[in-house]
Every structure is written in structure tokens, then in C-alpha cells.
């Protein structure tokens, strides 16, 4: 006997609920990236180019996030006229987008660090005043995107990836402003590569955290918030259950966790009651609303043949 909640084609993932804000952020960041990239080349500022590079990853990352959400949404809206080989839909595309985001951010950070070291030994001329003006405008654009994505970042790993990039850009814009002021007021030409390197170093640990979370989901690891030993013990404590095995918990995409398990019960136990209690337990105590259970009597044999 098994059970699981049916797929609901009316379900909106966390990413889908914030699609409008992602589109708005994409327009704001994409438009200003062009301005900052041209200004970075014109002023010859590594800090400005570093910030533009982060903005480019924002544009690409948010674009991928939107594409992943659109594909997953379109797939979920298809009718059930025929079964698809994608039995869990395409929701995990959002996680793939978040992982690629992390790779892009890592690449940009490494390039900025390399360029900063090179410029410390060969300081090029940098136009401080235009650099300052563009950095202030960039800060305003990032603050707008920051406000648009902040709420969604708490619910969707995909949106969180875009949000982290915007946070990095916001800090980067502040750094560029500081570098421009230092060069104009004190003549510290080294401030530009040093600030550029600081921006790269600041984003690396956040990039690692985002990438690690995405990889855990792609490898179908149990969510950090789930204590598997406790979960197994709670299931075993259900009246009539004598053994719990073949327990699996994984994340499909942000806010969509799933679980499956074999529950062995004593002969004569009301299996429907066990099934209802197990499903209620996972939904109420562990916030897992998609669970599949195989309830089997203790006289049943053959589960030991399952190799994994």
C-alpha cells in the first residue's frame, strides 16, 4: 500500500510567485550593466569593471532564473493526456540556474583578483570623476533591484542566487565610490585595484555557500533542517509500526521537499490509520507535504533484496 499527494498543476513554486519582481530587476540591472561596462572601459577603472562584471552575472543569472521558472511553469500546465518521462516536472531547473549562477560569480571573482594583482605593479591612469558619477548611479540601480528581490530570496534558492549577486553589486558600488573619492581627494591610485580585489574576496564565501546548497539538492541530500534519525524514530513510534526502512528525504526545488519510506506493521494493524498518521506527522512536524509510504505486514519478506 502506498500513498502520496497528487501533483497539483495549480501549484506555484516560490520562484514563480516572484517572477514579476525578477523581470523588473532584470530590466533595471540589464540596462545599467551596459552603462557601467562602457564607463568602466572609458575610465579604465578595475573597480568599475569588477562591478560591471558582477552586473553581467546578474543579468545572465536572473535571465536563467526566469527561463527556468518559465519552462517549469509551462511544463506543469500541460494536461495529463500522456505521461511524461519528467515525473517530477522541471522544477529542478531553478536549482541548476542557481548552481550556474554560483559558477559565474566564482569566475568573475577570480578574474578580478588576478587583474588587481597585475594593476598593483602597473598602475594605469583612471578617470576618477566619471567613475564616481557612474558608481553612484549604479548604487541607486542596485538598491532598486535589492528591494525587488529581498522578499523572494527568503523562499527560493533561485531568487536567492540573484539576490546575492545584487547584494554583492550593492557593496561593489559602495566600494567603487570609496575608490573614486580616495583617488580624487588623496591621489591614491592603488585604491582602485585594492577595492576591486576586496569586492572579489567579499563575494567568494557567499558564492561557495550558494553553490554548496545547490549541489546538495542536485545530489538529493536530505535538507539540513531534517534530522533523519529523529524522523525514523517518530515514524517507528506510530502505533502498530515495528520497523522503518528504506527512508529517503530529498529536495526537489526551493520549498518542495519529498520523502518515501517502508513502514512494517504488525499483522492485523489498521494500515489506513498508520498511513494517515505518517502523512500527518511529516506534514505537520517536518513540513513535508509530498510523502510516499509503503505499508507492509511484518510477515512480508523481500525488502532485503533492495540494494540501495
C-alpha positions in Angstrom: 0.0 0.0 0.0 1.5 3.4 -0.9 0.3 7.0 -0.9 1.5 10.3 -1.9 -0.1 13.7 -2.7 -1.1 14.1 -6.3 0.8 16.7 -8.4 -1.2 19.9 -8.4 -0.9 21.7 -11.7 -2.1 24.8 -10.0 0.9 24.9 -7.7 3.1 27.9 -7.9 6.8 27.4 -6.9 8.5 30.1 -4.9 10.3 31.3 -8.0 7.0 31.6 -9.9 5.4 33.7 -7.2 8.2 36.3 -7.6 8.5 36.2 -11.4 7.3 39.8 -11.7 9.9 41.1 -9.4 12.6 39.1 -11.2 11.6 40.7 -14.5 11.7 44.2 -13.0 15.2 43.5 -11.5 16.4 42.1 -14.8 15.4 45.3 -16.7 17.0 47.6 -14.1 20.3 45.6 -13.8 20.5 44.8 -17.5 20.0 48.5 -18.5 22.6 49.7 -16.1 25.1 47.0 -16.9 25.5 48.5 -20.4 26.2 51.9 -18.9 28.7 50.6 -16.3 30.6 48.4 -18.8 31.1 51.3 -21.2 32.1 53.6 -18.3 34.5 51.1 -17.0 36.4 50.9 -20.2 36.3 54.6 -20.7 37.6 55.4 -17.2 39.9 52.4 -17.1 38.7 51.6 -13.6 39.1 48.0 -12.4 36.7 48.6 -9.5 34.1 49.8 -12.0 34.8 46.9 -14.4 34.6 44.5 -11.5 31.2 45.9 -10.6 30.1 45.7 -14.2 31.3 42.0 -14.3 29.1 41.3 -11.3 26.2 43.0 -13.0 26.8 40.8 -16.1 26.5 37.7 -13.9 23.3 39.3 -12.5 21.9 39.7 -16.0 22.8 36.2 -17.0 21.8 34.7 -13.7 18.4 36.4 -13.5 17.8 35.6 -17.2 18.5 31.9 -16.5 16.3 32.0 -13.4 13.4 33.4 -15.4 13.9 30.9 -18.2 14.0 28.0 -15.6 10.8 29.3 -14.0 9.0 29.7 -17.3 10.0 26.2 -18.5 8.9 24.6 -15.2 5.7 26.5 -15.2 4.8 25.7 -18.8 5.6 22.0 -18.2 3.4 22.0 -15.1 0.5 23.5 -17.0 0.4 20.7 -19.6 -2.6 18.3 -19.5 -2.3 14.7 -18.4 -3.2 13.4 -21.9 0.0 11.5 -21.9 2.6 10.8 -19.2 6.0 12.5 -19.4 9.3 11.0 -18.5 9.8 14.0 -16.3 7.7 12.6 -13.5 8.7 15.4 -11.1 8.2 18.2 -13.6 11.0 20.6 -14.4 11.1 22.4 -11.1 14.8 21.5 -10.5 15.8 23.7 -13.4 15.7 26.5 -10.8 18.4 24.8 -8.8 20.5 24.3 -11.9 20.2 28.0 -12.6 21.3 28.8 -9.1 24.3 26.5 -9.5 25.4 28.1 -12.7 25.0 31.5 -11.0 27.5 30.4 -8.4 30.0 29.3 -11.0 29.7 32.6 -12.9 30.2 34.6 -9.7 33.2 32.5 -8.8 34.8 33.0 -12.2 34.3 36.8 -12.1 35.8 37.0 -8.6 38.9 35.1 -9.6 39.4 37.3 -12.7 39.1 40.4 -10.6 41.7 39.2 -8.1 44.1 38.3 -10.9 43.6 41.7 -12.5 44.0 43.5 -9.2 47.4 41.9 -8.6 48.6 42.9 -12.1 47.5 46.5 -11.7 49.2 46.9 -8.4 52.5 46.6 -10.2 51.5 48.6 -13.2 49.1 51.4 -12.2 47.1 52.7 -15.2 45.5 56.1 -15.3 41.9 56.1 -14.0 39.3 58.9 -14.6 38.0 59.4 -11.0 35.2 61.8 -11.5 33.3 59.9 -14.2 33.9 56.8 -12.3 32.3 58.4 -9.2 29.2 59.5 -11.1 28.6 56.1 -12.6 29.2 54.3 -9.3 26.6 56.5 -7.6 24.1 55.7 -10.3 25.0 52.1 -10.1 24.3 52.1 -6.3 20.8 53.5 -7.0 20.1 50.8 -9.6 21.3 48.1 -7.2 19.2 49.4 -4.3 16.1 49.2 -6.5 16.9 45.6 -7.5 17.8 44.8 -3.9 14.3 45.9 -2.8 12.6 43.9 -5.6 14.3 40.6 -4.8 14.7 40.7 -1.0 11.4 39.0 -0.1 11.7 36.3 -2.7 15.2 35.4 -1.6 13.8 34.0 1.6 11.7 31.4 -0.2 13.5 30.4 -3.4 17.1 29.3 -3.8 16.9 30.5 -7.4 15.8 34.0 -6.4 18.4 33.9 -3.6 21.1 33.4 -6.1 20.0 36.6 -8.0 19.6 38.4 -4.7 23.1 37.6 -3.5 24.5 38.9 -6.8 22.6 42.2 -6.3 23.9 42.4 -2.7 27.4 41.9 -4.0 26.9 44.6 -6.6 25.5 47.0 -4.0 28.6 46.5 -1.9 30.7 46.8 -5.0 29.1 50.1 -5.9 29.9 51.5 -2.5 33.5 50.2 -2.9 33.8 52.0 -6.3 32.6 55.2 -4.7 35.2 54.9 -2.0 37.9 54.2 -4.5 36.9 57.2 -6.7 36.9 59.5 -3.7 40.3 58.2 -2.5 41.8 58.8 -5.9 40.3 62.3 -6.3 40.9 63.6 -2.8 44.2 61.9 -1.9 45.7 60.7 -5.2 45.7 57.1 -4.0 45.8 55.3 -7.4 46.2 52.0 -5.7 42.7 52.3 -4.2 41.1 51.2 -7.5 42.7 47.7 -7.7 42.6 47.2 -4.0 38.9 47.9 -3.8 38.3 45.7 -6.9 40.1 42.9 -5.2 38.1 43.4 -2.0 34.9 43.1 -3.9 36.1 39.8 -5.4 37.1 38.5 -2.0 33.8 39.6 -0.4 31.7 37.6 -2.8 33.7 34.3 -2.7 32.4 32.8 0.5 28.8 33.8 -0.4 29.3 32.1 -3.8 30.6 29.0 -2.1 27.5 28.9 0.2 25.1 29.2 -2.7 26.9 26.6 -4.8 27.1 24.2 -1.9 23.3 24.4 -1.2 22.6 23.9 -4.9 24.9 20.9 -5.2 23.3 19.3 -2.1 19.9 19.5 -3.8 21.2 18.2 -7.1 22.8 15.2 -5.2 19.5 14.6 -3.5 20.9 15.0 0.0 18.4 15.4 2.8 17.6 19.0 3.8 19.8 20.4 6.6 16.8 21.1 8.7 15.7 17.4 8.7 17.1 15.1 11.4 16.8 11.7 9.7 17.3 9.7 12.9 14.6 11.7 14.7 12.3 11.3 11.7 12.8 7.5 11.6 12.2 7.3 15.3 9.0 9.3 15.0 7.7 7.1 12.3 8.7 4.0 14.3 6.7 5.3 17.3 3.4 5.2 15.3 1.1 2.7 16.9 1.5 -0.7 15.1 4.8 0.1 13.3 7.5 -2.4 14.1 10.2 -1.2 11.7 11.1 1.7 9.4 13.5 1.2 6.5 14.3 2.4 3.0 13.8 6.0 4.3 14.6 8.8 1.8 14.2 12.5 2.1 15.2 15.0 -0.6 14.5 18.5 -2.0 13.0 18.9 -5.5 13.4 22.7 -5.5 13.0 25.5 -3.0 10.2 24.9 -0.6 9.4 21.5 -2.2 10.7 18.6 -0.1 9.7 15.0 -0.6 10.0 11.7 1.3 9.5 8.0 0.9 9.7 5.1 3.4 8.7 1.5 4.1 6.7 1.1 7.2 6.5 -2.5 8.5 3.5 -3.1 10.8 2.2 -6.0 12.9 -0.3 -8.3 11.3 -3.9 -7.1 11.9 -2.8 -3.4 12.2 -5.1 -0.9 10.6 -2.8 0.1 7.7 -5.0 3.1 6.7 -4.6 4.6 10.2 -0.9 4.1 10.0 -0.7 5.8 6.6 -2.8 8.7 7.7 -0.7 9.2 10.9 2.6 9.0 9.0 1.4 11.6 6.4 0.1 13.9 9.1 3.4 13.6 11.0 5.5 14.6 8.0 3.2 17.4 7.0 2.8 18.9 10.5 6.2 18.3 12.2 8.6 18.3 9.2 6.8 20.5 6.6 7.0 17.7 4.0 3.7 17.6 2.1 4.7 15.1 -0.6 5.3 11.7 1.1 5.0 8.2 -0.3 4.8 5.3 2.1 4.8 1.5 1.5 3.0 -0.1 4.4 3.7 -3.8 4.7 2.9 -6.5 7.3 5.8 -8.0 9.3 5.0 -11.4 7.7 6.2 -9.9 4.4 9.7 -10.8 3.1 11.8 -9.5 0.2 12.7 -5.9 1.2 16.3 -7.1 2.0 16.7 -7.6 -1.7 16.7 -3.8 -2.3 20.3 -3.0 -2.9 20.2 0.8 -2.2 
